[in-house]
């Protein structure tokens, strides 16, 4: 028998270390060749580590959330044959951990304290009224009485439950022999559900959740963005009635093509405007004091996943039509949700869209995806009455579909005038969707 040390391989250009996200094995487990050992995160990409050999796990490198340097031991396995690792004392490895059985220690048990006599005194039957009162005796609870002064019969458990629910036992009608029981409380609650007697909720257990993996990366990136970037927000209202009608018409004849949502139209409109507003499609390197304005639009699309927020990138969005944009949006969103998005699909965005769909609220103030300088957030569509001018110049009230679009910009690079001008030009395209479709 020998030992095989599996070292963390180079899983990305320029990557010096990776974070342990999840272990799929534990010390003592037998693993087959190509079995999953652990999930490692670098940047925003999660990479699955697979065992190159068959063997038994004897050592693992730390716990979830810890960092492992490239080339450091990740897993040590006991294998048939000589293996590839010499026997090393555990003290020589800083990152590798193995379970250590603590030696038994002689312990001196202290004698248990003598039971206090107070419980017996408390549980003793109450003394007759003629007896002198005991000192420091707890005050007895007052008996509940009905409106006519008659004493209400109920067990201590029923009284406590009624007190917790805020119910006056005098209002509860007992079913038999004048004693209020739990069933009587249940019946009272059933017929008085609107009286505020039901608890507002239930008490849960406190829980501590380690911030590791993607959630930690999100926390670090958001904190760095708010710490370094002076955000300013701009919100404008858009009449999307015509766009929704156009979208419905195109979807009716889409055939095998993907269904169009609002996002492909918004992406296409942004791409049309970027040549006039290049300062929005840019990165700001504040350490070097350099702003890079990009000619191509690599549009980040914030997507919610079970692990947290991920931002897959639509490469060269300016070169795609509506149907191609819809297909790429769907593909990237599915890859992100399933954890199959590659590192290349999660990096390199130049401007980002974040959308919560029907949950988008009235307005948002999204956090910029640093080092970008602009993020755009469409909000939910609502119907409301609006004044509309017809071809004859007459105003009338119509039911229209409206949507607010929120923007957050880096005020070091983007001026308020630029953001307002961009929003108004975007309004022109959104409210006249034929301009988006025109070449």
C-alpha positions as CSV (number, residue, x, y, z in Angstrom):
1,X,0.0,0.0,0.0
2,X,1.2,3.5,-0.7
3,X,0.0,7.1,-0.6
4,X,-1.1,9.3,-3.6
5,X,-1.1,13.0,-3.0
6,X,-3.4,14.9,-5.3
7,X,-2.3,18.5,-5.6
8,X,-4.5,21.4,-6.7
9,X,-3.8,21.8,-10.4
10,X,-3.5,25.1,-12.3
11,X,-7.2,25.7,-13.1
12,X,-6.9,29.2,-14.7
13,X,-4.3,31.5,-16.1
14,X,-3.0,33.8,-13.4
15,X,-4.8,32.0,-10.6
16,X,-2.7,31.6,-7.4
17,X,-5.2,30.0,-5.1
18,X,-8.7,28.6,-5.0
19,X,-11.4,28.4,-2.3
20,X,-12.9,25.1,-1.1
21,X,-16.6,25.4,-1.7
22,X,-17.8,21.9,-1.1
23,X,-16.3,18.5,-0.1
24,X,-17.8,15.4,-1.7
25,X,-15.6,13.1,0.3
26,X,-14.4,12.7,3.9
27,X,-11.5,11.0,5.6
28,X,-12.1,7.2,5.4
29,X,-14.2,7.3,2.2
30,X,-13.3,4.9,-0.6
31,X,-13.3,6.7,-4.0
32,X,-13.1,5.4,-7.5
33,X,-11.1,7.0,-10.3
34,X,-12.8,10.1,-11.7
35,X,-15.0,10.4,-8.7
36,X,-15.7,14.0,-7.5
37,X,-13.5,15.1,-4.6
38,X,-14.4,18.8,-4.1
39,X,-15.7,21.9,-5.8
40,X,-13.1,24.7,-5.9
41,X,-13.9,28.3,-6.8
42,X,-11.7,30.8,-8.6
43,X,-13.0,34.2,-9.5
44,X,-16.6,33.4,-10.2
45,X,-16.1,30.0,-11.8
46,X,-16.6,26.8,-9.8
47,X,-14.4,23.8,-10.9
48,X,-15.0,20.2,-10.0
49,X,-11.9,18.3,-8.8
50,X,-11.9,14.6,-9.7
51,X,-9.8,11.8,-8.3
52,X,-7.1,10.6,-10.7
53,X,-6.8,7.3,-8.9
54,X,-8.8,4.8,-6.9
55,X,-8.1,4.7,-3.2
56,X,-9.1,5.6,0.3
57,X,-9.1,9.2,1.6
58,X,-6.7,9.7,4.5
59,X,-6.2,13.4,4.5
60,X,-8.0,16.5,3.1
61,X,-6.9,20.1,2.9
62,X,-9.0,22.1,5.3
63,X,-12.6,22.9,5.5
64,X,-15.1,24.6,3.2
65,X,-14.3,28.3,2.9
66,X,-10.5,27.9,3.2
67,X,-8.1,28.9,0.5
68,X,-5.7,26.4,-1.1
69,X,-2.7,27.5,-3.1
70,X,-2.1,26.1,-6.6
71,X,0.2,23.0,-6.3
72,X,-0.6,22.4,-2.6
73,X,-1.9,19.0,-1.5
74,X,-5.7,18.9,-1.8
75,X,-6.4,15.2,-1.0
76,X,-4.1,12.3,0.1
77,X,-5.3,8.8,-0.8
78,X,-4.1,5.4,0.2
79,X,-3.8,3.4,-2.9
80,X,-2.6,0.0,-4.1
81,X,1.1,0.0,-5.0
82,X,3.7,2.6,-4.2
83,X,1.7,5.7,-4.8
84,X,3.5,9.0,-5.5
85,X,4.0,10.5,-2.0
86,X,6.5,9.8,0.7
87,X,5.3,9.4,4.3
88,X,5.2,12.8,5.9
89,X,4.6,13.8,9.4
90,X,1.3,15.7,9.8
91,X,3.2,18.5,11.4
92,X,5.0,19.3,8.2
93,X,1.8,20.2,6.3
94,X,0.2,23.5,7.2
95,X,-3.0,23.0,5.1
96,X,-3.6,19.3,5.3
97,X,-5.8,18.2,8.1
98,X,-6.4,14.7,9.4
99,X,-8.6,13.5,12.2
100,X,-6.6,13.1,15.4
101,X,-8.0,11.1,18.2
102,X,-7.4,12.9,21.5
103,X,-5.8,10.7,24.1
104,X,-7.9,9.9,27.1
105,X,-7.1,12.1,30.0
106,X,-7.6,11.3,33.7
107,X,-10.4,13.4,34.9
108,X,-11.5,14.0,38.4
109,X,-15.2,14.3,38.7
110,X,-16.5,16.6,41.3
111,X,-19.3,15.4,43.5
112,X,-22.7,16.4,42.2
113,X,-24.2,19.2,44.3
114,X,-26.8,18.1,46.7
115,X,-30.3,18.6,45.4
116,X,-31.9,21.8,46.5
117,X,-34.8,21.5,48.8
118,X,-36.6,24.4,47.2
119,X,-38.4,22.3,44.5
120,X,-40.0,20.1,47.2
121,X,-41.1,23.2,49.0
122,X,-42.5,24.7,45.9
123,X,-44.3,21.6,44.9
124,X,-45.8,21.1,48.4
125,X,-49.5,21.5,48.9
126,X,-50.5,25.0,49.9
127,X,-50.9,25.5,53.6
128,X,-54.4,26.1,55.1
129,X,-55.5,29.7,55.4
130,X,-55.2,29.5,59.2
131,X,-51.5,28.7,59.0
132,X,-49.1,31.6,59.3
133,X,-47.8,32.8,55.8
134,X,-44.5,31.4,54.7
135,X,-41.8,33.9,54.1
136,X,-40.6,34.5,50.5
137,X,-43.4,32.4,49.1
138,X,-44.3,33.1,45.5
139,X,-47.5,35.0,44.9
140,X,-50.3,32.7,43.7
141,X,-51.9,33.7,40.4
142,X,-55.3,35.1,40.6
143,X,-58.1,32.8,39.5
144,X,-60.0,33.7,36.4
145,X,-63.6,34.6,37.0
146,X,-66.6,35.0,34.8
147,X,-68.6,38.2,34.6
148,X,-71.0,37.0,37.2
149,X,-68.1,36.4,39.7
150,X,-68.1,32.6,39.3
151,X,-64.7,31.0,39.3
152,X,-63.5,29.5,36.0
153,X,-62.2,25.9,36.2
154,X,-59.2,25.2,34.0
155,X,-55.9,23.3,34.2
156,X,-52.6,25.3,34.5
157,X,-51.7,24.2,30.9
158,X,-55.0,25.6,29.6
159,X,-54.5,28.8,31.5
160,X,-51.0,29.3,30.2
161,X,-52.1,28.7,26.6
162,X,-54.9,31.2,27.0
163,X,-52.5,33.8,28.4
164,X,-50.0,33.2,25.5
165,X,-52.9,33.7,23.0
166,X,-54.2,36.7,24.8
167,X,-57.6,35.1,25.5
168,X,-59.8,36.0,28.4
169,X,-61.0,32.7,29.8
170,X,-64.2,34.4,30.9
171,X,-65.1,34.7,27.1
172,X,-64.7,31.0,26.5
173,X,-67.8,28.8,26.9
174,X,-66.8,25.3,28.3
175,X,-68.4,22.3,26.5
176,X,-69.2,20.3,29.7
177,X,-69.0,20.4,33.5
178,X,-67.9,24.0,33.6
179,X,-64.2,23.2,33.0
180,X,-62.4,24.9,30.1
181,X,-60.3,22.5,28.1
182,X,-57.9,22.8,25.2
183,X,-60.8,21.7,22.8
184,X,-62.8,24.7,24.1
185,X,-59.9,27.0,23.3
186,X,-59.7,25.5,19.8
187,X,-63.4,26.0,19.2
188,X,-63.1,29.6,20.4
189,X,-60.2,30.3,18.0
190,X,-62.1,28.7,15.1
191,X,-65.0,31.1,15.6
192,X,-62.9,34.1,16.4
193,X,-60.1,33.8,13.9
194,X,-60.5,37.5,13.0
195,X,-60.2,38.6,16.6
196,X,-56.4,38.6,16.6
197,X,-56.1,35.6,18.9
198,X,-53.9,33.6,16.5
199,X,-50.1,34.0,17.0
200,X,-48.6,36.3,14.3
201,X,-46.0,33.6,13.5
202,X,-43.9,30.9,15.1
203,X,-40.5,31.1,16.7
204,X,-37.7,29.7,14.6
205,X,-34.2,28.6,15.7
206,X,-31.2,30.9,15.5
207,X,-28.8,29.8,12.7
208,X,-25.3,30.8,11.8
209,X,-24.4,30.4,8.1
210,X,-20.8,30.6,6.9
211,X,-20.3,33.1,4.1
212,X,-18.2,31.1,1.7
213,X,-17.8,30.4,-2.0
214,X,-19.9,32.5,-4.4
215,X,-21.7,34.3,-1.6
216,X,-18.4,35.5,-0.2
217,X,-17.2,36.7,-3.6
218,X,-20.5,38.6,-4.1
219,X,-20.1,40.2,-0.6
220,X,-16.5,41.2,-1.4
221,X,-17.3,42.6,-4.8
222,X,-20.4,44.6,-3.6
223,X,-18.5,46.0,-0.7
224,X,-15.6,47.1,-2.9
225,X,-18.0,48.6,-5.4
226,X,-19.8,50.7,-2.8
227,X,-16.5,51.6,-1.1
228,X,-14.7,52.8,-4.2
229,X,-17.5,54.0,-6.6
230,X,-19.5,57.2,-6.0
231,X,-22.9,55.9,-7.3
232,X,-25.7,58.1,-8.5
233,X,-29.1,56.9,-9.6
234,X,-31.4,58.0,-12.4
235,X,-34.9,56.6,-13.0
236,X,-37.2,57.3,-15.9
237,X,-40.7,56.1,-16.8
238,X,-41.3,54.4,-20.2
239,X,-44.5,53.7,-22.0
240,X,-44.0,50.1,-23.2
241,X,-47.5,49.5,-24.7
242,X,-46.3,49.6,-28.3
243,X,-43.3,47.4,-27.5
244,X,-45.5,44.8,-25.8
245,X,-47.8,44.7,-28.8
246,X,-44.8,44.3,-31.1
247,X,-43.4,41.5,-28.9
248,X,-46.7,39.7,-28.9
249,X,-46.9,39.9,-32.7
250,X,-43.3,38.6,-33.2
251,X,-43.9,35.7,-30.7
252,X,-47.1,34.7,-32.4
253,X,-45.1,33.8,-35.6
254,X,-41.8,32.7,-34.0
255,X,-42.1,29.1,-35.0
256,X,-39.0,27.2,-33.6
257,X,-37.3,30.3,-32.5
258,X,-37.0,31.2,-28.8
259,X,-39.7,33.3,-27.1
260,X,-38.9,37.0,-27.0
261,X,-39.0,38.7,-23.6
262,X,-38.4,42.3,-22.8
263,X,-34.7,41.9,-22.4
264,X,-33.7,41.3,-26.0
265,X,-35.4,44.6,-27.0
266,X,-33.7,46.4,-24.2
267,X,-30.3,45.0,-25.1
268,X,-30.7,45.9,-28.7
269,X,-31.7,49.4,-27.8
270,X,-28.7,49.8,-25.5
271,X,-26.4,48.6,-28.3
272,X,-27.8,51.1,-30.7
273,X,-27.1,54.0,-28.3
274,X,-23.6,53.0,-27.0
275,X,-21.8,54.5,-30.0
276,X,-23.3,57.9,-28.9
277,X,-22.5,57.3,-25.2
278,X,-19.2,55.4,-25.1
279,X,-18.5,56.5,-21.6
280,X,-21.3,54.1,-20.3
281,X,-19.6,51.1,-21.9
282,X,-16.3,51.4,-20.1
283,X,-14.1,50.2,-17.3
284,X,-12.4,52.6,-14.9
285,X,-9.0,51.6,-13.4
286,X,-8.9,54.0,-10.5
287,X,-5.4,52.8,-9.5
288,X,-4.0,53.6,-12.9
289,X,-6.3,56.6,-13.5
290,X,-7.4,55.2,-16.9
291,X,-10.8,54.8,-18.4
292,X,-11.1,52.2,-21.2
293,X,-14.1,52.8,-23.5
294,X,-14.9,49.6,-25.4
295,X,-16.0,49.5,-29.0
296,X,-17.9,46.1,-28.6
297,X,-20.7,45.6,-26.1
298,X,-20.0,42.6,-23.9
299,X,-23.2,42.8,-21.9
300,X,-23.4,41.3,-18.4
301,X,-26.7,39.8,-17.5
302,X,-27.3,39.4,-13.7
303,X,-28.9,36.0,-13.1
304,X,-30.1,34.7,-9.8
305,X,-29.0,31.1,-9.0
306,X,-29.3,28.8,-6.0
307,X,-25.7,29.8,-5.0
308,X,-26.2,33.5,-5.4
309,X,-26.0,36.2,-8.1
310,X,-24.0,35.4,-11.2
311,X,-23.3,37.6,-14.2
312,X,-22.9,35.6,-17.4
313,X,-21.8,37.7,-20.4
314,X,-23.4,38.1,-23.9
315,X,-20.3,38.5,-26.1
316,X,-20.6,41.1,-28.9
317,X,-24.2,41.8,-28.2
318,X,-24.1,44.6,-30.8
319,X,-23.7,42.0,-33.5
320,X,-26.8,39.9,-32.7
321,X,-30.4,40.3,-33.8
322,X,-33.4,39.9,-31.4
323,X,-33.8,36.2,-31.9
324,X,-30.1,35.6,-31.4
325,X,-30.1,37.7,-28.3
326,X,-33.1,35.8,-26.9
327,X,-31.4,32.4,-27.6
328,X,-28.1,33.5,-25.9
329,X,-29.9,35.0,-22.9
330,X,-31.8,31.7,-22.4
331,X,-28.6,29.6,-22.8
332,X,-26.5,31.7,-20.4
333,X,-29.2,31.9,-17.8
334,X,-29.7,28.1,-17.8
335,X,-25.9,27.5,-17.7
336,X,-25.6,29.8,-14.7
337,X,-28.5,28.2,-12.8
338,X,-27.1,24.7,-13.4
339,X,-23.6,25.8,-12.4
340,X,-22.2,25.0,-15.8
341,X,-21.2,28.5,-16.9
342,X,-17.5,28.6,-17.7
343,X,-15.0,31.2,-16.4
344,X,-15.0,32.9,-19.9
345,X,-18.8,33.2,-19.8
346,X,-18.7,34.9,-16.4
347,X,-16.0,37.5,-17.0
348,X,-15.2,40.5,-19.3
349,X,-18.5,42.3,-19.2
350,X,-18.4,46.0,-20.2
351,X,-21.9,47.1,-19.0
352,X,-24.6,45.1,-17.1
353,X,-28.3,44.7,-17.0
354,X,-30.0,43.5,-13.8
355,X,-33.7,42.5,-13.9
356,X,-36.0,41.0,-11.3
357,X,-38.8,40.5,-13.9
358,X,-42.3,40.8,-12.3
359,X,-40.7,41.4,-8.9
360,X,-38.7,44.4,-10.1
361,X,-40.4,46.9,-7.9
362,X,-41.2,50.5,-8.8
363,X,-37.6,51.6,-8.9
364,X,-34.2,50.2,-7.9
365,X,-30.7,51.5,-7.1
366,X,-28.5,48.6,-8.4
367,X,-24.9,48.3,-7.4
368,X,-22.3,48.8,-10.2
369,X,-20.4,45.7,-11.3
370,X,-16.9,47.0,-10.7
371,X,-14.8,48.0,-12.7
372,X,-17.7,48.9,-15.0
373,X,-19.2,52.4,-14.7
374,X,-22.9,51.7,-15.5
375,X,-25.6,49.2,-14.6
376,X,-29.2,49.3,-15.9
377,X,-32.2,47.8,-14.1
378,X,-35.6,47.5,-15.8
379,X,-38.5,47.3,-13.3
380,X,-41.8,45.6,-13.5
381,X,-44.5,46.5,-16.0
382,X,-47.7,48.0,-14.6
383,X,-50.9,49.3,-16.2
384,X,-52.2,52.8,-15.4
385,X,-54.4,55.5,-17.0
386,X,-52.4,58.1,-18.9
387,X,-53.2,61.1,-21.1
388,X,-52.6,60.3,-24.7
389,X,-52.7,62.7,-27.7
390,X,-54.2,61.3,-30.8
391,X,-53.5,62.2,-34.4
392,X,-55.9,65.2,-34.3
393,X,-54.2,66.6,-31.3
394,X,-57.0,65.7,-28.9
395,X,-56.1,64.4,-25.5
396,X,-57.9,61.4,-24.0
397,X,-57.3,58.9,-21.2
398,X,-56.1,55.4,-22.1
399,X,-54.9,52.4,-20.1
400,X,-51.2,52.1,-20.9
401,X,-48.4,49.7,-19.9
402,X,-45.6,51.5,-18.2
403,X,-42.2,50.5,-16.8
404,X,-39.5,52.4,-14.9
405,X,-35.9,51.8,-15.9
406,X,-33.3,52.6,-13.2
407,X,-29.6,53.4,-13.8
408,X,-26.7,53.6,-11.5
409,X,-23.6,55.3,-12.8
410,X,-20.0,56.0,-11.6
411,X,-20.0,59.8,-11.1
412,X,-16.2,59.9,-11.6
413,X,-16.7,58.9,-15.2
414,X,-20.4,59.6,-16.1
415,X,-22.0,63.0,-15.6
416,X,-25.7,63.3,-14.7
417,X,-26.3,65.1,-18.0
418,X,-24.9,62.1,-19.9
419,X,-27.1,59.6,-18.0
420,X,-30.2,61.7,-18.4
421,X,-29.5,62.1,-22.2
422,X,-29.0,58.4,-22.6
423,X,-32.2,57.6,-20.7
424,X,-34.2,60.0,-22.9
425,X,-32.8,58.5,-26.1
426,X,-33.5,55.1,-24.8
427,X,-37.1,56.2,-24.1
428,X,-37.5,57.2,-27.7
429,X,-36.4,53.7,-28.9
430,X,-38.5,51.8,-26.3
431,X,-41.6,53.7,-27.0
432,X,-41.2,53.4,-30.8
433,X,-40.0,49.8,-31.2
434,X,-39.8,50.0,-35.0
435,X,-36.7,52.1,-34.5
436,X,-35.1,49.2,-32.6
437,X,-35.9,46.8,-35.5
438,X,-34.7,49.3,-38.2
439,X,-31.1,48.9,-39.4
